[in-house]
Amino acid sequence: MLSNRLKQLANYLKEPINFADIGSDHAYLPCYVCQQHPTAKAIAGEINQGPFERARQTVLEYQLMDQVDVRKGNGLSVIEPGEVQQVTIAGMGGKLIRTILEEGEAKLTGVHRLILQPNIDAQIVRRWLVKKQYKITAEEIIDEDGYIYEIIAADLAKEKQNLTEKELLFGPFLLKECNQVFRQKWAHEKDKRLKLIEQMKQASQPPMDKINLLEKQLNWIEEVLTSDNG
């Protein structure tokens, strides 16, 4: 029922579990978690009618109506402030995750932990978390069927976490661990940046700010890929 990346993500939920899964993809994650933890409660949020109906169907099939509440609405609009303590958002781009968090920020009252799985642009998510005083407490990078996913767990903190630009890009924990999947991802990112710089330099007015930023990132990537442990 559940992909490996979502099973890994579920590991970051803290007991007692009362969470909202935004963009719930058939409510697979809430159903899995509630099967594993009989006292867990979950809200599965979907914006469109079709996915909303499919999520309800999954909950009915697993007979988890007492634990999983499927709701239709945009982003965090499906929850009330203080209703849940944890929120999961998985399988979207970093920009969309940031938009959901930005637009629904008022609903995050009482949410102590965010567990986010951006498909791309993870640094955008990290930057938002730091700005809003969520401290990144765990990260994981996994390869599933040729796609690379990052999981970021962050807890509400009393003071702002200080991360360097390099740590925001790579992820503070992933950078330290610097495992094989991480190296694989950044070897690919290096190639992408090299091509992008080449294209930009051919423009009649090359965007030098963007080129300089990409070249700085390239240097970091090369440092990471040639180091023993990142």
WOSULUR-V684977 format. One record per helix or strand. SS is the DSSP state (2 for helix, 1 for strand). FROM is the first residue (numbers start at 0). TO is the last residue. If there is no record, write none. Layout:
# WOSULUR-V684977
ss=[SS	SS]
from=[FROM	FROM]
to=[TO	TO]
This chain:
# WOSULUR-V684977
ss=[2	1	2	1	2	1	2	1	2	2	1	2	1	1	2	2	2	2]
from=[3	17	27	40	48	67	74	85	93	104	112	121	133	146	164	171	179	207]
to=[9	21	35	45	60	71	77	91	102	107	117	130	143	155	169	176	200	225]
